[in-house]
Amino acid sequence: MLLPGQEALLRASYDTAFRQLLGALAGLAVALAGLVLYLLRQEPPQASRP
């Protein structure tokens, strides 16, 4: 059984960890979107004809 102070501290700790995880996922999504846009803008390699 947790004491009331411990429960609040644990809840705050989980809340902080969850927010950090969401921030990391958002940053990863932005980086992935940037990479996809970069790759889409690349010129396709021209096939050399013999």
N, CA and C atoms as an extended XYZ file, in Angstrom:
150
Properties=species:S:1:pos:R:3:atomname:S:1:resname:S:1:resid:I:1 pbc="F F F"
N         0.851       -1.192        0.000 N   MET     1
C         0.000        0.000        0.000 CA  MET     1
C         0.886        1.241        0.000 C   MET     1
N         0.610        2.140       -0.904 N   LEU     2
C         1.396        3.366       -0.990 CA  LEU     2
C         0.814        4.433       -0.077 C   LEU     2
N         1.680        5.220        0.465 N   LEU     3
C         1.225        6.374        1.222 CA  LEU     3
C         0.717        7.424        0.243 C   LEU     3
N        -0.166        8.320        0.700 N   PRO     4
C        -0.709        9.333       -0.226 CA  PRO     4
C         0.370       10.167       -0.915 C   PRO     4
N         1.414       10.523       -0.194 N   GLY     5
C         2.496       11.295       -0.801 CA  GLY     5
C         3.250       10.495       -1.844 C   GLY     5
N         3.453        9.214       -1.561 N   GLN     6
C         4.151        8.352       -2.519 CA  GLN     6
C         3.321        8.159       -3.785 C   GLN     6
N         2.012        8.026       -3.606 N   GLU     7
C         1.138        7.839       -4.760 CA  GLU     7
C         1.179        9.065       -5.674 C   GLU     7
N         1.137       10.249       -5.087 N   ALA     8
C         1.192       11.478       -5.877 CA  ALA     8
C         2.538       11.604       -6.583 C   ALA     8
N         3.603       11.246       -5.880 N   LEU     9
C         4.937       11.331       -6.474 CA  LEU     9
C         5.077       10.339       -7.624 C   LEU     9
N         4.559        9.123       -7.429 N   LEU    10
C         4.623        8.110       -8.473 CA  LEU    10
C         3.805        8.539       -9.686 C   LEU    10
N         2.632        9.104       -9.428 N   ARG    11
C         1.785        9.558      -10.533 CA  ARG    11
C         2.461       10.690      -11.303 C   ARG    11
N         3.094       11.617      -10.595 N   ALA    12
C         3.804       12.711      -11.257 CA  ALA    12
C         4.981       12.178      -12.063 C   ALA    12
N         5.654       11.158      -11.532 N   SER    13
C         6.787       10.573      -12.241 CA  SER    13
C         6.333        9.903      -13.535 C   SER    13
N         5.236        9.146      -13.452 N   TYR    14
C         4.710        8.506      -14.658 CA  TYR    14
C         4.224        9.545      -15.661 C   TYR    14
N         3.604       10.618      -15.168 N   ASP    15
C         3.121       11.673      -16.055 CA  ASP    15
C         4.287       12.318      -16.796 C   ASP    15
N         5.378       12.580      -16.082 N   THR    16
C         6.560       13.172      -16.706 CA  THR    16
C         7.160       12.235      -17.745 C   THR    16
N         7.251       10.956      -17.407 N   ALA    17
C         7.807        9.983      -18.354 CA  ALA    17
C         6.926        9.873      -19.594 C   ALA    17
N         5.611        9.905      -19.398 N   PHE    18
C         4.688        9.813      -20.527 CA  PHE    18
C         4.822       11.031      -21.436 C   PHE    18
N         4.946       12.211      -20.827 N   ARG    19
C         5.115       13.429      -21.632 CA  ARG    19
C         6.430       13.397      -22.411 C   ARG    19
N         7.485       12.891      -21.791 N   GLN    20
C         8.767       12.791      -22.489 CA  GLN    20
C         8.679       11.799      -23.638 C   GLN    20
N         7.959       10.703      -23.424 N   LEU    21
C         7.781        9.717      -24.486 CA  LEU    21
C         6.996       10.315      -25.645 C   LEU    21
N         5.941       11.054      -25.343 N   LEU    22
C         5.166       11.694      -26.405 CA  LEU    22
C         6.011       12.712      -27.163 C   LEU    22
N         6.831       13.462      -26.445 N   GLY    23
C         7.706       14.425      -27.099 CA  GLY    23
C         8.709       13.746      -28.014 C   GLY    23
N         9.261       12.630      -27.554 N   ALA    24
C        10.214       11.889      -28.384 CA  ALA    24
C         9.533       11.325      -29.622 C   ALA    24
N         8.323       10.800      -29.458 N   LEU    25
C         7.592       10.264      -30.610 CA  LEU    25
C         7.237       11.372      -31.598 C   LEU    25
N         6.879       12.539      -31.088 N   ALA    26
C         6.566       13.658      -31.976 CA  ALA    26
C         7.810       14.087      -32.746 C   ALA    26
N         8.942       14.156      -32.076 N   GLY    27
C        10.188       14.505      -32.757 CA  GLY    27
C        10.564       13.478      -33.804 C   GLY    27
N        10.355       12.216      -33.491 N   LEU    28
C        10.644       11.152      -34.450 CA  LEU    28
C         9.725       11.256      -35.664 C   LEU    28
N         8.457       11.575      -35.431 N   ALA    29
C         7.509       11.721      -36.539 CA  ALA    29
C         7.901       12.887      -37.442 C   ALA    29
N         8.334       13.986      -36.851 N   VAL    30
C         8.759       15.141      -37.641 CA  VAL    30
C        10.000       14.797      -38.458 C   VAL    30
N        10.951       14.105      -37.840 N   ALA    31
C        12.163       13.714      -38.564 CA  ALA    31
C        11.838       12.753      -39.705 C   ALA    31
N        10.939       11.821      -39.462 N   LEU    32
C        10.554       10.870      -40.499 CA  LEU    32
C         9.832       11.573      -41.640 C   LEU    32
N         8.962       12.517      -41.314 N   ALA    33
C         8.265       13.267      -42.358 CA  ALA    33
C         9.258       14.072      -43.191 C   ALA    33
N        10.237       14.679      -42.535 N   GLY    34
C        11.259       15.419      -43.266 CA  GLY    34
C        12.069       14.522      -44.176 C   GLY    34
N        12.393       13.333      -43.704 N   LEU    35
C        13.148       12.386      -44.526 CA  LEU    35
C        12.334       11.949      -45.738 C   LEU    35
N        11.050       11.671      -45.528 N   VAL    36
C        10.192       11.262      -46.647 CA  VAL    36
C        10.085       12.382      -47.671 C   VAL    36
N         9.882       13.608      -47.213 N   LEU    37
C         9.800       14.734      -48.148 CA  LEU    37
C        11.115       14.915      -48.905 C   LEU    37
N        12.234       14.741      -48.205 N   TYR    38
C        13.542       14.853      -48.848 CA  TYR    38
C        13.704       13.787      -49.928 C   TYR    38
N        13.312       12.570      -49.609 N   LEU    39
C        13.453       11.484      -50.581 CA  LEU    39
C        12.509       11.668      -51.764 C   LEU    39
N        11.334       12.213      -51.522 N   LEU    40
C        10.385       12.421      -52.621 CA  LEU    40
C        10.863       13.514      -53.574 C   LEU    40
N        11.638       14.469      -53.052 N   ARG    41
C        12.114       15.564      -53.900 CA  ARG    41
C        13.340       15.193      -54.715 C   ARG    41
N        13.960       14.067      -54.396 N   GLN    42
C        15.159       13.661      -55.125 CA  GLN    42
C        14.808       13.298      -56.562 C   GLN    42
N        15.721       13.622      -57.449 N   GLU    43
C        15.537       13.248      -58.853 CA  GLU    43
C        15.769       11.747      -58.993 C   GLU    43
N        14.889       11.070      -59.690 N   PRO    44
C        15.147        9.643      -59.913 CA  PRO    44
C        16.357        9.473      -60.817 C   PRO    44
N        17.168        8.475      -60.570 N   PRO    45
C        18.358        8.280      -61.417 CA  PRO    45
C        17.950        7.967      -62.855 C   PRO    45
N        18.640        8.622      -63.785 N   GLN    46
C        18.344        8.408      -65.203 CA  GLN    46
C        18.998        7.109      -65.670 C   GLN    46
N        18.209        6.271      -66.294 N   ALA    47
C        18.750        5.016      -66.821 CA  ALA    47
C        19.543        5.324      -68.085 C   ALA    47
N        20.777        4.859      -68.108 N   SER    48
C        21.597        5.096      -69.302 CA  SER    48
C        21.210        4.093      -70.388 C   SER    48
N        20.988        4.620      -71.568 N   ARG    49
C        20.598        3.740      -72.681 CA  ARG    49
C        21.836        3.340      -73.471 C   ARG    49
N        21.939        2.076      -73.791 N   PRO    50
C        23.124        1.616      -74.546 CA  PRO    50
C        23.092        2.079      -75.994 C   PRO    50
